[in-house]
Amino acid sequence: MKNTPAEIPAIDADKIPQHIAIIMDGNGRWAKQRYLPRIAGHREGINSVREIVKTCGELGIKVLTLYTFSSENWSRPATEVSALMKLLLVTINREVKDLNSNNVKLKVIGNIDDLPDQPRSGMQKAIEKLKSNTGLILNLALSYGGRQEIMEAVRQICREGREGITEKEFSQYLYTADLPDPELLIRTSGELRLSNFLLWQLAYTEIYVTDTLWPDFRTPELHEAIRAYQKRERRFGKVSEQLSSP
């Protein structure tokens, strides 16, 4: 028997994660289950993105990072990559007005220069248009790879000839230098891997995996993930007694 709305535990407003990262997985499987082309799953996934962005803004979450297109995704069939790039352009052009009205700021991490000219230009224009907004930061990982990010940071440090660098200083060389590390990582479709996503930043992040495919992941599923997060004790390598000590 499913819980009625009155039986569903409320979200603790004092324990809302400030930064949520999501590996949006399962678009292809969603389409396959319905005997549809893969791009249909990606299109439906955009509806999930729209709803989750809105809900995160309403909850007061500061940063939402979405694994939108990995550096490895370029190896997919050329027809699928081309369709995804066109979909990216159409989506950002269509959504920028609503994002602006909802005070959403847009950021991109990854190698945006890898994108074709039109999607790259569209993304840059959207970033510029939304740069003064002060609400939710929507952080899209595009042509992104965690290992590549770390390697680029190391190369830059070597170019500068720096030695004895601390973890805090190293973090300033990453794409996310101006963002807090995620407190909650959500992965849809039941896969149990990080897929080269935010490898440095996820060191102490709570991980929540759901079998729900991304096109079916909406506000109730996000609430459930946050409730699961709020039940956990974040120890950062310590023990409970240390956390409670004055």
VOPAGU-2260 file (C-alpha; in pm, 1 decimal, decimal comma):
REM VOPAGU-2260
SITE   aa  ch    i         X         Y         Z
SITE  MET   A    0       0,0       0,0       0,0
SITE  LYS   A    1     132,7     342,4     -93,7
SITE  ASN   A    2     165,2     617,9     161,6
SITE  THR   A    3    -105,2     881,2     154,9
SITE  PRO   A    4      17,2    1243,6     141,6
SITE  ALA   A    5     -48,1    1280,2     515,2
SITE  GLU   A    6     176,9     982,0     588,8
SITE  ILE   A    7     473,1    1105,8     384,2
SITE  PRO   A    8     737,2    1252,6     618,0
SITE  ALA   A    9     797,2    1623,4     577,5
SITE  ILE   A   10    1130,4    1762,7     464,1
SITE  ASP   A   11    1325,5    1933,8     742,3
SITE  ALA   A   12    1372,7    2290,4     616,5
SITE  ASP   A   13    1675,6    2329,1     844,6
SITE  LYS   A   14    1860,4    2037,4     682,2
SITE  ILE   A   15    1822,3    2116,5     314,0
SITE  PRO   A   16    2143,3    2035,4     121,2
SITE  GLN   A   17    2289,4    2352,0     -26,1
SITE  HIS   A   18    2437,6    2177,4    -329,8
SITE  ILE   A   19    2279,0    1880,0    -505,4
SITE  ALA   A   20    2449,2    1705,4    -797,2
SITE  ILE   A   21    2259,9    1467,6   -1024,7
SITE  ILE   A   22    2376,5    1204,9   -1272,3
SITE  MET   A   23    2073,6    1203,5   -1501,8
SITE  ASP   A   24    2073,6     845,2   -1626,7
SITE  GLY   A   25    1816,0     632,5   -1801,9
SITE  ASN   A   26    1685,0     843,2   -2090,6
SITE  GLY   A   27    1771,3     575,6   -2346,8
SITE  ARG   A   28    1616,2     295,3   -2142,5
SITE  TRP   A   29    1301,7     501,8   -2087,1
SITE  ALA   A   30    1265,3     540,2   -2463,9
SITE  LYS   A   31    1346,2     174,8   -2533,8
SITE  GLN   A   32    1076,7      58,7   -2292,1
SITE  ARG   A   33     827,6     257,4   -2501,0
SITE  TYR   A   34     969,1     148,8   -2839,6
SITE  LEU   A   35    1072,8     507,7   -2909,2
SITE  PRO   A   36    1399,8     647,4   -3047,8
SITE  ARG   A   37    1658,4     738,8   -2785,1
SITE  ILE   A   38    1619,8    1110,5   -2850,7
SITE  ALA   A   39    1259,2    1084,7   -2726,8
SITE  GLY   A   40    1396,6     988,3   -2386,7
SITE  HIS   A   41    1626,1    1290,2   -2388,6
SITE  ARG   A   42    1333,9    1517,0   -2477,3
SITE  GLU   A   43    1124,9    1379,5   -2192,4
SITE  GLY   A   44    1425,9    1416,2   -1962,8
SITE  ILE   A   45    1415,3    1790,4   -2024,5
SITE  ASN   A   46    1073,1    1799,3   -1859,2
SITE  SER   A   47    1232,7    1643,0   -1552,2
SITE  VAL   A   48    1509,3    1904,0   -1560,3
SITE  ARG   A   49    1253,4    2183,8   -1576,1
SITE  GLU   A   50    1058,6    2050,4   -1279,2
SITE  ILE   A   51    1363,6    1971,3   -1065,7
SITE  VAL   A   52    1512,9    2316,9   -1126,4
SITE  LYS   A   53    1184,0    2477,1   -1018,7
SITE  THR   A   54    1157,3    2259,3    -708,5
SITE  CYS   A   55    1517,7    2322,9    -604,4
SITE  GLY   A   56    1457,7    2696,4    -630,3
SITE  GLU   A   57    1145,2    2667,5    -415,6
SITE  LEU   A   58    1333,7    2464,1    -152,1
SITE  GLY   A   59    1607,8    2725,5    -125,3
SITE  ILE   A   60    1882,9    2500,2    -258,4
SITE  LYS   A   61    2179,5    2713,3    -362,3
SITE  VAL   A   62    2340,6    2499,9    -634,7
SITE  LEU   A   63    2210,7    2225,6    -864,5
SITE  THR   A   64    2476,3    2057,0   -1078,6
SITE  LEU   A   65    2348,4    1838,6   -1362,1
SITE  TYR   A   66    2570,5    1593,3   -1550,2
SITE  THR   A   67    2442,2    1696,9   -1889,9
SITE  PHE   A   68    2700,3    1564,4   -2138,1
SITE  SER   A   69    3023,9    1390,5   -2045,6
SITE  SER   A   70    3353,8    1403,2   -2229,6
SITE  GLU   A   71    3300,7    1032,3   -2301,6
SITE  ASN   A   72    2961,4    1097,5   -2461,6
SITE  TRP   A   73    3135,0    1229,6   -2773,1
SITE  SER   A   74    3205,3     864,4   -2860,5
SITE  ARG   A   75    2832,8     791,8   -2902,9
SITE  PRO   A   76    2695,0     752,8   -3258,4
SITE  ALA   A   77    2733,4    1076,3   -3453,7
SITE  THR   A   78    2360,8    1093,9   -3523,9
SITE  GLU   A   79    2278,2    1082,4   -3151,6
SITE  VAL   A   80    2543,5    1341,1   -3062,1
SITE  SER   A   81    2416,0    1573,9   -3335,0
SITE  ALA   A   82    2058,0    1534,7   -3214,1
SITE  LEU   A   83    2164,9    1603,5   -2855,1
SITE  MET   A   84    2349,8    1921,1   -2955,8
SITE  LYS   A   85    2044,2    2045,9   -3146,4
SITE  LEU   A   86    1824,6    1962,4   -2848,6
SITE  LEU   A   87    2062,5    2150,2   -2618,7
SITE  LEU   A   88    2039,3    2461,8   -2835,5
SITE  VAL   A   89    1661,0    2449,3   -2864,0
SITE  THR   A   90    1623,0    2389,9   -2490,8
SITE  ILE   A   91    1847,2    2671,7   -2372,3
SITE  ASN   A   92    1682,2    2918,1   -2612,7
SITE  ARG   A   93    1337,7    2809,8   -2496,3
SITE  GLU   A   94    1408,6    2798,3   -2123,9
SITE  VAL   A   95    1621,7    3109,3   -2069,7
SITE  LYS   A   96    1317,4    3337,1   -2025,0
SITE  ASP   A   97    1167,6    3119,8   -1749,9
SITE  LEU   A   98    1506,5    3076,3   -1584,2
SITE  ASN   A   99    1544,6    3452,0   -1576,0
SITE  SER   A  100    1196,1    3507,6   -1433,1
SITE  ASN   A  101    1280,1    3254,4   -1159,2
SITE  ASN   A  102    1607,1    3434,0   -1073,4
SITE  VAL   A  103    1819,7    3134,3   -1179,4
SITE  LYS   A  104    2186,6    3190,1   -1256,4
SITE  LEU   A  105    2346,2    2963,6   -1517,7
SITE  LYS   A  106    2698,6    2825,4   -1506,4
SITE  VAL   A  107    2879,2    2565,5   -1715,7
SITE  ILE   A  108    3168,3    2342,0   -1613,9
SITE  GLY   A  109    3367,2    2138,5   -1862,0
SITE  ASN   A  110    3522,6    2220,8   -2195,8
SITE  ILE   A  111    3252,1    2433,4   -2356,9
SITE  ASP   A  112    3485,4    2496,2   -2651,1
SITE  ASP   A  113    3420,4    2134,8   -2758,2
SITE  LEU   A  114    3058,9    2219,9   -2839,5
SITE  PRO   A  115    2953,5    2304,0   -3195,3
SITE  ASP   A  116    2936,6    2677,2   -3270,7
SITE  GLN   A  117    2561,8    2730,1   -3233,1
SITE  PRO   A  118    2508,9    2542,8   -2903,4
SITE  ARG   A  119    2821,8    2704,6   -2760,8
SITE  SER   A  120    2710,3    3051,9   -2865,4
SITE  GLY   A  121    2359,2    2990,7   -2732,6
SITE  MET   A  122    2496,3    2873,5   -2399,2
SITE  GLN   A  123    2728,4    3173,2   -2367,6
SITE  LYS   A  124    2442,8    3414,3   -2443,4
SITE  ALA   A  125    2224,5    3246,7   -2179,7
SITE  ILE   A  126    2503,5    3266,0   -1920,9
SITE  GLU   A  127    2544,3    3636,6   -1995,3
SITE  LYS   A  128    2171,5    3704,0   -1975,3
SITE  LEU   A  129    2136,7    3527,3   -1638,7
SITE  LYS   A  130    2466,1    3636,2   -1480,1
SITE  SER   A  131    2314,0    3894,6   -1244,4
SITE  ASN   A  132    2052,5    3661,5   -1097,3
SITE  THR   A  133    2087,8    3576,2    -728,8
SITE  GLY   A  134    1875,6    3263,6    -683,7
SITE  LEU   A  135    1952,0    2900,0    -761,4
SITE  ILE   A  136    2276,5    2839,7    -950,0
SITE  LEU   A  137    2205,2    2589,4   -1227,2
SITE  ASN   A  138    2544,7    2438,3   -1301,9
SITE  LEU   A  139    2557,0    2229,6   -1620,0
SITE  ALA   A  140    2844,0    1983,5   -1669,0
SITE  LEU   A  141    2897,9    1990,1   -2047,0
SITE  SER   A  142    3174,9    1801,4   -2222,7
SITE  TYR   A  143    3287,5    1734,9   -1867,1
SITE  GLY   A  144    3517,7    1468,6   -1722,3
SITE  GLY   A  145    3639,7    1452,1   -1364,1
SITE  ARG   A  146    3982,9    1312,3   -1447,1
SITE  GLN   A  147    4029,9    1570,7   -1719,4
SITE  GLU   A  148    3936,4    1847,2   -1475,6
SITE  ILE   A  149    4195,0    1727,3   -1222,7
SITE  MET   A  150    4462,7    1688,6   -1489,0
SITE  GLU   A  151    4402,1    2042,3   -1617,1
SITE  ALA   A  152    4433,5    2173,2   -1261,2
SITE  VAL   A  153    4764,3    1988,9   -1219,2
SITE  ARG   A  154    4894,7    2124,0   -1550,1
SITE  GLN   A  155    4806,0    2480,0   -1447,9
SITE  ILE   A  156    4979,1    2438,4   -1112,0
SITE  CYS   A  157    5288,0    2305,6   -1289,7
SITE  ARG   A  158    5284,9    2597,9   -1530,9
SITE  GLU   A  159    5281,8    2832,9   -1234,7
SITE  GLY   A  160    5563,9    2641,5   -1067,3
SITE  ARG   A  161    5378,8    2614,9    -737,6
SITE  GLU   A  162    5491,5    2375,0    -462,8
SITE  GLY   A  163    5350,6    2268,2    -128,4
SITE  ILE   A  164    4994,7    2335,9    -238,1
SITE  THR   A  165    4711,8    2254,0       5,2
SITE  GLU   A  166    4382,9    2078,9     -74,0
SITE  LYS   A  167    4199,5    2409,2     -34,5
SITE  GLU   A  168    4437,1    2579,0    -275,4
SITE  PHE   A  169    4409,4    2290,3    -522,1
SITE  SER   A  170    4030,7    2323,7    -521,8
SITE  GLN   A  171    4067,6    2677,0    -654,0
SITE  TYR   A  172    4207,9    2537,6    -979,4
SITE  LEU   A  173    3896,9    2328,9   -1046,2
SITE  TYR   A  174    3593,8    2432,5   -1252,9
SITE  THR   A  175    3394,7    2453,5    -929,3
SITE  ALA   A  176    3635,0    2691,1    -753,0
SITE  ASP   A  177    3354,6    2931,3    -658,1
SITE  LEU   A  178    3105,4    2662,5    -553,6
SITE  PRO   A  179    3067,6    2449,7    -238,8
SITE  ASP   A  180    3118,1    2074,9    -278,2
SITE  PRO   A  181    2792,6    1881,1    -326,3
SITE  GLU   A  182    2634,2    1747,5      -9,9
SITE  LEU   A  183    2404,6    1509,5    -197,5
SITE  LEU   A  184    2466,4    1316,1    -520,0
SITE  ILE   A  185    2163,4    1157,5    -685,6
SITE  ARG   A  186    2202,3     894,7    -956,5
SITE  THR   A  187    1896,4     773,2   -1140,5
SITE  SER   A  188    1833,7     439,0   -1316,6
SITE  GLY   A  189    2003,5     225,3   -1050,0
SITE  GLU   A  190    2359,9     234,2   -1181,4
SITE  LEU   A  191    2625,9     217,7    -908,1
SITE  ARG   A  192    2916,4     422,2   -1041,5
SITE  LEU   A  193    3036,8     782,5   -1054,1
SITE  SER   A  194    3104,4     784,6   -1430,0
SITE  ASN   A  195    3394,5    1029,4   -1406,5
SITE  PHE   A  196    3175,7    1294,5   -1241,5
SITE  LEU   A  197    3314,2    1545,0    -987,8
SITE  LEU   A  198    3571,7    1297,1    -862,2
SITE  TRP   A  199    3746,3    1548,5    -634,5
SITE  GLN   A  200    3434,2    1728,3    -515,7
SITE  LEU   A  201    3239,0    1414,3    -418,8
SITE  ALA   A  202    3492,4    1294,6    -159,4
SITE  TYR   A  203    3247,1    1333,0     131,4
SITE  THR   A  204    2919,1    1363,0     -55,0
SITE  GLU   A  205    2620,9    1149,9      46,0
SITE  ILE   A  206    2519,4     924,3    -244,8
SITE  TYR   A  207    2159,0     836,0    -321,5
SITE  VAL   A  208    2078,9     587,9    -598,3
SITE  THR   A  209    1727,3     528,3    -728,6
SITE  ASP   A  210    1600,0     280,9    -987,1
SITE  THR   A  211    1376,3     554,4   -1128,5
SITE  LEU   A  212    1477,3     649,8   -1481,8
SITE  TRP   A  213    1556,2    1017,6   -1527,5
SITE  PRO   A  214    1247,3    1103,7   -1739,8
SITE  ASP   A  215    1032,4     973,6   -1451,2
SITE  PHE   A  216    1227,6    1158,4   -1180,1
SITE  ARG   A  217    1017,5    1450,6   -1062,2
SITE  THR   A  218     944,7    1645,9    -743,7
SITE  PRO   A  219     823,8    1349,2    -528,5
SITE  GLU   A  220    1140,2    1155,3    -614,6
SITE  LEU   A  221    1358,4    1456,2    -530,4
SITE  HIS   A  222    1180,4    1497,6    -198,1
SITE  GLU   A  223    1241,5    1129,7    -120,9
SITE  ALA   A  224    1612,8    1169,1    -196,7
SITE  ILE   A  225    1634,9    1470,5      32,8
SITE  ARG   A  226    1450,1    1287,7     312,1
SITE  ALA   A  227    1696,2     998,6     279,7
SITE  TYR   A  228    1984,8    1246,6     298,6
SITE  GLN   A  229    1840,3    1406,9     611,5
SITE  LYS   A  230    1834,6    1070,8     791,9
SITE  ARG   A  231    2209,9    1028,2     752,6
SITE  GLU   A  232    2482,7    1136,6     991,4
SITE  ARG   A  233    2760,2    1317,0     806,9
SITE  ARG   A  234    3078,6    1231,8     999,0
SITE  PHE   A  235    3358,5    1334,8     758,7
SITE  GLY   A  236    3580,3    1058,8     899,6
SITE  LYS   A  237    3496,1    1133,0    1263,7
SITE  VAL   A  238    3285,3     928,1    1504,9
SITE  SER   A  239    2951,9    1034,9    1651,9
SITE  GLU   A  240    3104,0    1128,4    1987,5
SITE  GLN   A  241    3338,9    1372,9    1819,6
SITE  LEU   A  242    3055,9    1540,2    1633,5
SITE  SER   A  243    2860,4    1597,1    1955,0
SITE  SER   A  244    3156,1    1726,3    2158,1
SITE  PRO   A  245    3151,9    2099,8    2244,3
